[in-house]
Amino acid sequence: MDAKCPQCERVATLDNDMKHVKCSHCNFETDYENYLEIMKDKAINMASDYVPKRSGL
Ligand SMILES: [Zn+2]
């Protein structure tokens, strides 16, 4: 199963048991839970780019 590599943004491989993500392009390797955390952080960072910083918060 294909997954997006959070490090080089090329195609990484997700094991059939959905427990391990590995990228053959940049040798990125992690377990799936950590992969989801990384992608979640990336999504938050991406979203924050579209939100103007508000003062007084
Ligand atoms: Zn990679």
N, CA, C, O and the ligand as a Tripos MOL2 file, in Angstrom:
@<TRIPOS>MOLECULE
protein
  229   227    58     0     0
PROTEIN
NO_CHARGES

@<TRIPOS>ATOM
      1 N           0.8460   -1.1980    0.0000 N.3       1 MET1
      2 CA          0.0000    0.0000    0.0000 C.3       1 MET1
      3 C           0.8860    1.2560    0.0000 C.2       1 MET1
      4 O           1.9030    1.3080    0.6910 O.2       1 MET1
      5 N           0.4910    2.2410   -0.7690 N.am      2 ASP2
      6 CA          1.3010    3.4410   -0.8830 C.3       2 ASP2
      7 C           0.9310    4.4680    0.1890 C.2       2 ASP2
      8 O          -0.2250    4.5910    0.5940 O.2       2 ASP2
      9 N           1.9400    5.1870    0.6230 N.am      3 ALA3
     10 CA          1.7320    6.2760    1.5580 C.3       3 ALA3
     11 C           2.6400    7.4100    1.1210 C.2       3 ALA3
     12 O           3.5970    7.1940    0.3770 O.2       3 ALA3
     13 N           2.3490    8.5910    1.5700 N.am      4 LYS4
     14 CA          3.2150    9.7050    1.2070 C.3       4 LYS4
     15 C           4.3100    9.8600    2.2480 C.2       4 LYS4
     16 O           4.0400    9.9160    3.4480 O.2       4 LYS4
     17 N           5.5330    9.9290    1.7830 N.am      5 CYS5
     18 CA          6.6490   10.0920    2.7140 C.3       5 CYS5
     19 C           6.6520   11.5090    3.2640 C.2       5 CYS5
     20 O           6.6840   12.4700    2.4940 O.2       5 CYS5
     21 N           6.6170   11.6530    4.5890 N.am      6 PRO6
     22 CA          6.5930   12.9920    5.1760 C.3       6 PRO6
     23 C           7.9360   13.7070    5.0600 C.2       6 PRO6
     24 O           8.0310   14.9180    5.2600 O.2       6 PRO6
     25 N           8.9570   12.9440    4.7380 N.am      7 GLN7
     26 CA         10.2890   13.5410    4.7090 C.3       7 GLN7
     27 C          10.6470   14.0750    3.3250 C.2       7 GLN7
     28 O          11.0740   15.2220    3.1930 O.2       7 GLN7
     29 N          10.4750   13.2450    2.2930 N.am      8 CYS8
     30 CA         10.8520   13.6830    0.9440 C.3       8 CYS8
     31 C           9.6250   13.8620    0.0560 C.2       8 CYS8
     32 O           9.7530   14.2950   -1.0890 O.2       8 CYS8
     33 N           8.4260   13.5330    0.5710 N.am      9 GLU9
     34 CA          7.1540   13.7180   -0.1160 C.3       9 GLU9
     35 C           7.0290   12.8660   -1.3750 C.2       9 GLU9
     36 O           6.2100   13.1590   -2.2460 O.2       9 GLU9
     37 N           7.8300   11.8230   -1.4730 N.am     10 ARG10
     38 CA          7.6560   10.8750   -2.5480 C.3      10 ARG10
     39 C           6.8420    9.6960   -2.0070 C.2      10 ARG10
     40 O           6.3140    9.7610   -0.8970 O.2      10 ARG10
     41 N           6.7420    8.6240   -2.7890 N.am     11 VAL11
     42 CA          5.8870    7.5100   -2.3920 C.3      11 VAL11
     43 C           6.6260    6.5780   -1.4400 C.2      11 VAL11
     44 O           7.6680    6.0120   -1.7740 O.2      11 VAL11
     45 N           6.0660    6.4380   -0.2620 N.am     12 ALA12
     46 CA          6.5750    5.4780    0.7080 C.3      12 ALA12
     47 C           5.6530    4.2570    0.7120 C.2      12 ALA12
     48 O           4.5590    4.2920    0.1480 O.2      12 ALA12
     49 N           6.0950    3.2090    1.3360 N.am     13 THR13
     50 CA          5.3190    1.9760    1.3510 C.3      13 THR13
     51 C           4.7810    1.7010    2.7420 C.2      13 THR13
     52 O           5.5160    1.7200    3.7300 O.2      13 THR13
     53 N           3.4770    1.4460    2.7990 N.am     14 LEU14
     54 CA          2.8570    1.0380    4.0570 C.3      14 LEU14
     55 C           2.6680   -0.4740    4.0270 C.2      14 LEU14
     56 O           2.0580   -1.0210    3.1090 O.2      14 LEU14
     57 N           3.1990   -1.1300    5.0390 N.am     15 ASP15
     58 CA          3.0910   -2.5860    5.1030 C.3      15 ASP15
     59 C           1.6430   -3.0440    5.0870 C.2      15 ASP15
     60 O           0.7430   -2.3060    5.4880 O.2      15 ASP15
     61 N           1.4270   -4.2550    4.6260 N.am     16 ASN16
     62 CA          0.0680   -4.8080    4.5750 C.3      16 ASN16
     63 C          -0.5500   -4.9310    5.9640 C.2      16 ASN16
     64 O          -1.7720   -4.8980    6.1070 O.2      16 ASN16
     65 N           0.2870   -5.0730    6.9800 N.am     17 ASP17
     66 CA         -0.2490   -5.1500    8.3390 C.3      17 ASP17
     67 C          -0.5280   -3.7570    8.9180 C.2      17 ASP17
     68 O          -0.9320   -3.6360   10.0750 O.2      17 ASP17
     69 N          -0.3140   -2.7070    8.1150 N.am     18 MET18
     70 CA         -0.5880   -1.3190    8.5090 C.3      18 MET18
     71 C           0.1800   -0.9090    9.7650 C.2      18 MET18
     72 O          -0.3190   -0.1360   10.5830 O.2      18 MET18
     73 N           1.3770   -1.4270    9.9060 N.am     19 LYS19
     74 CA          2.1240   -1.1080   11.1300 C.3      19 LYS19
     75 C           3.4520   -0.4180   10.8590 C.2      19 LYS19
     76 O           4.0940    0.0990   11.7730 O.2      19 LYS19
     77 N           3.8510   -0.4150    9.6100 N.am     20 HIS20
     78 CA          5.1860    0.0810    9.3350 C.3      20 HIS20
     79 C           5.2070    0.8630    8.0250 C.2      20 HIS20
     80 O           4.7020    0.3960    7.0040 O.2      20 HIS20
     81 N           5.7890    2.0450    8.0630 N.am     21 VAL21
     82 CA          5.9230    2.8570    6.8530 C.3      21 VAL21
     83 C           7.4030    2.9840    6.5280 C.2      21 VAL21
     84 O           8.2210    3.2840    7.3970 O.2      21 VAL21
     85 N           7.7290    2.7530    5.2750 N.am     22 LYS22
     86 CA          9.1230    2.8120    4.8750 C.3      22 LYS22
     87 C           9.2350    3.5060    3.5240 C.2      22 LYS22
     88 O           8.4630    3.2280    2.6060 O.2      22 LYS22
     89 N          10.2060    4.4140    3.4110 N.am     23 CYS23
     90 CA         10.4340    5.0920    2.1480 C.3      23 CYS23
     91 C          11.7670    4.6390    1.5690 C.2      23 CYS23
     92 O          12.8110    4.7540    2.2110 O.2      23 CYS23
     93 N          11.7130    4.1250    0.3500 N.am     24 SER24
     94 CA         12.9500    3.6370   -0.2670 C.3      24 SER24
     95 C          13.7430    4.7800   -0.8920 C.2      24 SER24
     96 O          14.8950    4.5940   -1.2840 O.2      24 SER24
     97 N          13.1340    5.9630   -0.9860 N.am     25 HIS25
     98 CA         13.8130    7.0970   -1.6130 C.3      25 HIS25
     99 C          14.7750    7.7700   -0.6550 C.2      25 HIS25
    100 O          15.9000    8.0940   -1.0360 O.2      25 HIS25
    101 N          14.3510    7.9890    0.5910 N.am     26 CYS26
    102 CA         15.2010    8.7160    1.5350 C.3      26 CYS26
    103 C          15.4840    7.8870    2.7750 C.2      26 CYS26
    104 O          16.0540    8.3930    3.7410 O.2      26 CYS26
    105 N          15.0890    6.6090    2.7590 N.am     27 ASN27
    106 CA         15.3300    5.6940    3.8830 C.3      27 ASN27
    107 C          14.5650    6.0730    5.1440 C.2      27 ASN27
    108 O          14.9190    5.6340    6.2390 O.2      27 ASN27
    109 N          13.5320    6.8760    5.0020 N.am     28 PHE28
    110 CA         12.6560    7.1760    6.1270 C.3      28 PHE28
    111 C          11.9350    5.8960    6.5370 C.2      28 PHE28
    112 O          11.4740    5.1310    5.6900 O.2      28 PHE28
    113 N          11.8470    5.6780    7.8290 N.am     29 GLU29
    114 CA         11.2120    4.4630    8.3220 C.3      29 GLU29
    115 C          10.6190    4.7250    9.6950 C.2      29 GLU29
    116 O          11.2990    5.2520   10.5760 O.2      29 GLU29
    117 N           9.3430    4.3590    9.8860 N.am     30 THR30
    118 CA          8.7190    4.5520   11.1870 C.3      30 THR30
    119 C           7.5250    3.6190   11.3170 C.2      30 THR30
    120 O           7.1170    2.9900   10.3410 O.2      30 THR30
    121 N           6.9700    3.5270   12.5050 N.am     31 ASP31
    122 CA          5.7390    2.7520   12.6420 C.3      31 ASP31
    123 C           4.5560    3.6310   12.2410 C.2      31 ASP31
    124 O           4.6580    4.8580   12.2150 O.2      31 ASP31
    125 N           3.4510    2.9940   11.9340 N.am     32 TYR32
    126 CA          2.3290    3.6960   11.3270 C.3      32 TYR32
    127 C           1.7330    4.7360   12.2670 C.2      32 TYR32
    128 O           1.3030    5.8030   11.8290 O.2      32 TYR32
    129 N           1.7080    4.4190   13.5650 N.am     33 GLU33
    130 CA          1.1510    5.3800   14.5150 C.3      33 GLU33
    131 C           1.9530    6.6700   14.5180 C.2      33 GLU33
    132 O           1.3920    7.7660   14.5190 O.2      33 GLU33
    133 N           3.2810    6.5230   14.5200 N.am     34 ASN34
    134 CA          4.1300    7.7060   14.4910 C.3      34 ASN34
    135 C           3.9950    8.4440   13.1630 C.2      34 ASN34
    136 O           4.0500    9.6730   13.1140 O.2      34 ASN34
    137 N           3.8190    7.6830   12.0980 N.am     35 TYR35
    138 CA          3.6090    8.2800   10.7790 C.3      35 TYR35
    139 C           2.3680    9.1690   10.7900 C.2      35 TYR35
    140 O           2.3890   10.2830   10.2670 O.2      35 TYR35
    141 N           1.2870    8.6680   11.3910 N.am     36 LEU36
    142 CA          0.0570    9.4630   11.4610 C.3      36 LEU36
    143 C           0.2800   10.7380   12.2640 C.2      36 LEU36
    144 O          -0.2390   11.7990   11.9180 O.2      36 LEU36
    145 N           1.0590   10.6250   13.3400 N.am     37 GLU37
    146 CA          1.3610   11.8090   14.1450 C.3      37 GLU37
    147 C           2.1190   12.8420   13.3090 C.2      37 GLU37
    148 O           1.8210   14.0350   13.3600 O.2      37 GLU37
    149 N           3.0970   12.3710   12.5430 N.am     38 ILE38
    150 CA          3.8910   13.2750   11.7140 C.3      38 ILE38
    151 C           3.0050   13.9590   10.6830 C.2      38 ILE38
    152 O           3.1090   15.1660   10.4650 O.2      38 ILE38
    153 N           2.1250   13.1710   10.0440 N.am     39 MET39
    154 CA          1.2590   13.7430    9.0170 C.3      39 MET39
    155 C           0.2640   14.7310    9.6300 C.2      39 MET39
    156 O          -0.0990   15.7350    9.0180 O.2      39 MET39
    157 N          -0.1680   14.4180   10.8600 N.am     40 LYS40
    158 CA         -1.0950   15.3190   11.5440 C.3      40 LYS40
    159 C          -0.3960   16.6530   11.8320 C.2      40 LYS40
    160 O          -0.9650   17.7240   11.6170 O.2      40 LYS40
    161 N           0.8410   16.5680   12.3190 N.am     41 ASP41
    162 CA          1.6060   17.7840   12.5900 C.3      41 ASP41
    163 C           1.8090   18.5910   11.3190 C.2      41 ASP41
    164 O           1.7090   19.8180   11.3240 O.2      41 ASP41
    165 N           2.0940   17.8870   10.2320 N.am     42 LYS42
    166 CA          2.2990   18.5770    8.9580 C.3      42 LYS42
    167 C           1.0260   19.2780    8.5200 C.2      42 LYS42
    168 O           1.0690   20.4080    8.0340 O.2      42 LYS42
    169 N          -0.1170   18.6020    8.6930 N.am     43 ALA43
    170 CA         -1.3980   19.1850    8.3010 C.3      43 ALA43
    171 C          -1.6830   20.4320    9.1130 C.2      43 ALA43
    172 O          -2.1820   21.4250    8.5830 O.2      43 ALA43
    173 N          -1.3650   20.3830   10.4120 N.am     44 ILE44
    174 CA         -1.5820   21.5450   11.2820 C.3      44 ILE44
    175 C          -0.6840   22.6900   10.8380 C.2      44 ILE44
    176 O          -1.1170   23.8400   10.7590 O.2      44 ILE44
    177 N           0.5870   22.3620   10.5470 N.am     45 ASN45
    178 CA          1.5130   23.3970   10.1010 C.3      45 ASN45
    179 C           1.0450   24.0150    8.7910 C.2      45 ASN45
    180 O           1.1280   25.2280    8.5950 O.2      45 ASN45
    181 N           0.5490   23.1580    7.8950 N.am     46 MET46
    182 CA          0.0720   23.6470    6.6130 C.3      46 MET46
    183 C          -1.1350   24.5410    6.7930 C.2      46 MET46
    184 O          -1.2350   25.6020    6.1760 O.2      46 MET46
    185 N          -2.0610   24.1020    7.6500 N.am     47 ALA47
    186 CA         -3.2730   24.8750    7.8830 C.3      47 ALA47
    187 C          -2.9360   26.2230    8.5040 C.2      47 ALA47
    188 O          -3.5560   27.2350    8.1790 O.2      47 ALA47
    189 N          -1.9530   26.2320    9.3950 N.am     48 SER48
    190 CA         -1.6220   27.4770   10.0850 C.3      48 SER48
    191 C          -1.0380   28.4980    9.1160 C.2      48 SER48
    192 O          -1.0560   29.7000    9.3830 O.2      48 SER48
    193 N          -0.5190   28.0120    7.9840 N.am     49 ASP49
    194 CA          0.0020   28.9420    6.9840 C.3      49 ASP49
    195 C          -1.1080   29.8020    6.3940 C.2      49 ASP49
    196 O          -0.8730   30.9270    5.9510 O.2      49 ASP49
    197 N          -2.3250   29.2530    6.3950 N.am     50 TYR50
    198 CA         -3.4300   29.9720    5.7820 C.3      50 TYR50
    199 C          -4.1550   30.8750    6.7700 C.2      50 TYR50
    200 O          -4.9740   31.7070    6.3790 O.2      50 TYR50
    201 N          -3.8530   30.7070    8.0370 N.am     51 VAL51
    202 CA         -4.5210   31.5150    9.0610 C.3      51 VAL51
    203 C          -3.6040   32.6820    9.4370 C.2      51 VAL51
    204 O          -2.4940   32.4740    9.9270 O.2      51 VAL51
    205 N          -4.0680   33.8910    9.2070 N.am     52 PRO52
    206 CA         -3.2500   35.0310    9.5900 C.3      52 PRO52
    207 C          -3.0450   35.0870   11.0960 C.2      52 PRO52
    208 O          -3.9640   34.8260   11.8730 O.2      52 PRO52
    209 N          -1.8650   35.4210   11.4830 N.am     53 LYS53
    210 CA         -1.6010   35.5020   12.9150 C.3      53 LYS53
    211 C          -2.4010   36.6690   13.5180 C.2      53 LYS53
    212 O          -2.3700   37.7980   13.0280 O.2      53 LYS53
    213 N          -3.1100   36.3440   14.5920 N.am     54 ARG54
    214 CA         -3.9100   37.3770   15.2300 C.3      54 ARG54
    215 C          -3.2000   37.8720   16.4890 C.2      54 ARG54
    216 O          -2.6550   37.0710   17.2500 O.2      54 ARG54
    217 N          -3.2020   39.1100   16.6990 N.am     55 SER55
    218 CA         -2.6090   39.6370   17.9070 C.3      55 SER55
    219 C          -3.6390   39.6430   19.0240 C.2      55 SER55
    220 O          -4.8420   39.6630   18.7640 O.2      55 SER55
    221 N          -3.1770   39.6250   20.2530 N.am     56 GLY56
    222 CA         -4.0680   39.6840   21.3880 C.3      56 GLY56
    223 C          -4.6490   38.3490   21.7690 C.2      56 GLY56
    224 O          -5.5980   38.3020   22.5530 O.2      56 GLY56
    225 N          -4.1200   37.2590   21.2480 N.am     57 LEU57
    226 CA         -4.6090   35.9400   21.6540 C.3      57 LEU57
    227 C          -3.5780   35.2520   22.5410 C.2      57 LEU57
    228 O          -3.8010   34.1280   22.9890 O.2      57 LEU57
    229 ZN         11.1500    9.6280    1.6610 Zn       58 ZN58
@<TRIPOS>BOND
     1     1     2 1
     2     2     3 1
     3     3     4 2
     4     3     5 am
     5     5     6 1
     6     6     7 1
     7     7     8 2
     8     7     9 am
     9     9    10 1
    10    10    11 1
    11    11    12 2
    12    11    13 am
    13    13    14 1
    14    14    15 1
    15    15    16 2
    16    15    17 am
    17    17    18 1
    18    18    19 1
    19    19    20 2
    20    19    21 am
    21    21    22 1
    22    22    23 1
    23    23    24 2
    24    23    25 am
    25    25    26 1
    26    26    27 1
    27    27    28 2
    28    27    29 am
    29    29    30 1
    30    30    31 1
    31    31    32 2
    32    31    33 am
    33    33    34 1
    34    34    35 1
    35    35    36 2
    36    35    37 am
    37    37    38 1
    38    38    39 1
    39    39    40 2
    40    39    41 am
    41    41    42 1
    42    42    43 1
    43    43    44 2
    44    43    45 am
    45    45    46 1
    46    46    47 1
    47    47    48 2
    48    47    49 am
    49    49    50 1
    50    50    51 1
    51    51    52 2
    52    51    53 am
    53    53    54 1
    54    54    55 1
    55    55    56 2
    56    55    57 am
    57    57    58 1
    58    58    59 1
    59    59    60 2
    60    59    61 am
    61    61    62 1
    62    62    63 1
    63    63    64 2
    64    63    65 am
    65    65    66 1
    66    66    67 1
    67    67    68 2
    68    67    69 am
    69    69    70 1
    70    70    71 1
    71    71    72 2
    72    71    73 am
    73    73    74 1
    74    74    75 1
    75    75    76 2
    76    75    77 am
    77    77    78 1
    78    78    79 1
    79    79    80 2
    80    79    81 am
    81    81    82 1
    82    82    83 1
    83    83    84 2
    84    83    85 am
    85    85    86 1
    86    86    87 1
    87    87    88 2
    88    87    89 am
    89    89    90 1
    90    90    91 1
    91    91    92 2
    92    91    93 am
    93    93    94 1
    94    94    95 1
    95    95    96 2
    96    95    97 am
    97    97    98 1
    98    98    99 1
    99    99   100 2
   100    99   101 am
   101   101   102 1
   102   102   103 1
   103   103   104 2
   104   103   105 am
   105   105   106 1
   106   106   107 1
   107   107   108 2
   108   107   109 am
   109   109   110 1
   110   110   111 1
   111   111   112 2
   112   111   113 am
   113   113   114 1
   114   114   115 1
   115   115   116 2
   116   115   117 am
   117   117   118 1
   118   118   119 1
   119   119   120 2
   120   119   121 am
   121   121   122 1
   122   122   123 1
   123   123   124 2
   124   123   125 am
   125   125   126 1
   126   126   127 1
   127   127   128 2
   128   127   129 am
   129   129   130 1
   130   130   131 1
   131   131   132 2
   132   131   133 am
   133   133   134 1
   134   134   135 1
   135   135   136 2
   136   135   137 am
   137   137   138 1
   138   138   139 1
   139   139   140 2
   140   139   141 am
   141   141   142 1
   142   142   143 1
   143   143   144 2
   144   143   145 am
   145   145   146 1
   146   146   147 1
   147   147   148 2
   148   147   149 am
   149   149   150 1
   150   150   151 1
   151   151   152 2
   152   151   153 am
   153   153   154 1
   154   154   155 1
   155   155   156 2
   156   155   157 am
   157   157   158 1
   158   158   159 1
   159   159   160 2
   160   159   161 am
   161   161   162 1
   162   162   163 1
   163   163   164 2
   164   163   165 am
   165   165   166 1
   166   166   167 1
   167   167   168 2
   168   167   169 am
   169   169   170 1
   170   170   171 1
   171   171   172 2
   172   171   173 am
   173   173   174 1
   174   174   175 1
   175   175   176 2
   176   175   177 am
   177   177   178 1
   178   178   179 1
   179   179   180 2
   180   179   181 am
   181   181   182 1
   182   182   183 1
   183   183   184 2
   184   183   185 am
   185   185   186 1
   186   186   187 1
   187   187   188 2
   188   187   189 am
   189   189   190 1
   190   190   191 1
   191   191   192 2
   192   191   193 am
   193   193   194 1
   194   194   195 1
   195   195   196 2
   196   195   197 am
   197   197   198 1
   198   198   199 1
   199   199   200 2
   200   199   201 am
   201   201   202 1
   202   202   203 1
   203   203   204 2
   204   203   205 am
   205   205   206 1
   206   206   207 1
   207   207   208 2
   208   207   209 am
   209   209   210 1
   210   210   211 1
   211   211   212 2
   212   211   213 am
   213   213   214 1
   214   214   215 1
   215   215   216 2
   216   215   217 am
   217   217   218 1
   218   218   219 1
   219   219   220 2
   220   219   221 am
   221   221   222 1
   222   222   223 1
   223   223   224 2
   224   223   225 am
   225   225   226 1
   226   226   227 1
   227   227   228 2
@<TRIPOS>SUBSTRUCTURE
     1 MET1         2 RESIDUE 1 A MET
     2 ASP2         6 RESIDUE 1 A ASP
     3 ALA3        10 RESIDUE 1 A ALA
     4 LYS4        14 RESIDUE 1 A LYS
     5 CYS5        18 RESIDUE 1 A CYS
     6 PRO6        22 RESIDUE 1 A PRO
     7 GLN7        26 RESIDUE 1 A GLN
     8 CYS8        30 RESIDUE 1 A CYS
     9 GLU9        34 RESIDUE 1 A GLU
    10 ARG10       38 RESIDUE 1 A ARG
    11 VAL11       42 RESIDUE 1 A VAL
    12 ALA12       46 RESIDUE 1 A ALA
    13 THR13       50 RESIDUE 1 A THR
    14 LEU14       54 RESIDUE 1 A LEU
    15 ASP15       58 RESIDUE 1 A ASP
    16 ASN16       62 RESIDUE 1 A ASN
    17 ASP17       66 RESIDUE 1 A ASP
    18 MET18       70 RESIDUE 1 A MET
    19 LYS19       74 RESIDUE 1 A LYS
    20 HIS20       78 RESIDUE 1 A HIS
    21 VAL21       82 RESIDUE 1 A VAL
    22 LYS22       86 RESIDUE 1 A LYS
    23 CYS23       90 RESIDUE 1 A CYS
    24 SER24       94 RESIDUE 1 A SER
    25 HIS25       98 RESIDUE 1 A HIS
    26 CYS26      102 RESIDUE 1 A CYS
    27 ASN27      106 RESIDUE 1 A ASN
    28 PHE28      110 RESIDUE 1 A PHE
    29 GLU29      114 RESIDUE 1 A GLU
    30 THR30      118 RESIDUE 1 A THR
    31 ASP31      122 RESIDUE 1 A ASP
    32 TYR32      126 RESIDUE 1 A TYR
    33 GLU33      130 RESIDUE 1 A GLU
    34 ASN34      134 RESIDUE 1 A ASN
    35 TYR35      138 RESIDUE 1 A TYR
    36 LEU36      142 RESIDUE 1 A LEU
    37 GLU37      146 RESIDUE 1 A GLU
    38 ILE38      150 RESIDUE 1 A ILE
    39 MET39      154 RESIDUE 1 A MET
    40 LYS40      158 RESIDUE 1 A LYS
    41 ASP41      162 RESIDUE 1 A ASP
    42 LYS42      166 RESIDUE 1 A LYS
    43 ALA43      170 RESIDUE 1 A ALA
    44 ILE44      174 RESIDUE 1 A ILE
    45 ASN45      178 RESIDUE 1 A ASN
    46 MET46      182 RESIDUE 1 A MET
    47 ALA47      186 RESIDUE 1 A ALA
    48 SER48      190 RESIDUE 1 A SER
    49 ASP49      194 RESIDUE 1 A ASP
    50 TYR50      198 RESIDUE 1 A TYR
    51 VAL51      202 RESIDUE 1 A VAL
    52 PRO52      206 RESIDUE 1 A PRO
    53 LYS53      210 RESIDUE 1 A LYS
    54 ARG54      214 RESIDUE 1 A ARG
    55 SER55      218 RESIDUE 1 A SER
    56 GLY56      222 RESIDUE 1 A GLY
    57 LEU57      226 RESIDUE 1 A LEU
    58 ZN58       229 GROUP 0 **** ****
